[in-house]
Amino acid sequence: MPGKVELFYDFSCPYAYLAHTQIEALCAAEGAELVWKPFLLGGVFKAVGFTGASMSPAKASNNLRDMHRWADHFGVPLNMPLTHPNRTVLALRAALAALADDGLVAASKAIYRAYWVEARDVSDAGVLRAALDGAGLDGAALLAGADTDAVKDDLRARTDEAIAADVFGAPTFLVTAADGGAAQLFWGQDRLEFVRKALGGWRPALPDMPRAPS
């Protein structure tokens, strides 16, 4: 069996955007399956009790520089929208509506491009429709699908799945090596080398850690 990487992501996170530009090539090089798993980051934050602590001006400035350093390191564009952070519930539902026609990946890439390359507000239905149409998808149909109970329930279920897997931020990678064994969880675009090594069977000795109370 090939190794597998489950990519948990939300469009609102710039580091998840950066990770999505690299993970396909990494998985292809390692012969691993890549499974795209959108979830609502705000729902996870609520579940883990994260209230969105504000950054000091110095940290916020460095954080912005850090995003652009990583974009330059990966050789990809990154433009911060003036409207950031955008609400992404509609965007996530529209991407999930594309599952029926195997369009989740194309929809996700189109929405990421609209948000982090074109610096547009993806909470706007018109922006989403244009982005999805531009990717060769039926934007109007996907937006209609995003409003169905089935898709709304799917996003809730996927967010619950992320919480159950101990996901606490985006991007998160749940990695199963080809030789089997328990999956390992890695958080952040700066852990891609750990993802690569884990696919090859790397499993460092770690101390036993108690699970945080739910």
PyMOL commands that set and color helices and strands:
alter all, ss='L'
color gray80, all
select helices_A, chain A and resi 14-20+23-30+41-48+57-74+89-101+104-116+125-134+139-146+149-164+189-199
alter helices_A, ss='H'
color red, helices_A
select strands_A, chain A and resi 4-9+33-38+172-176+184-187
alter strands_A, ss='S'
color yellow, strands_A
deselect
rebuild
show_as cartoon
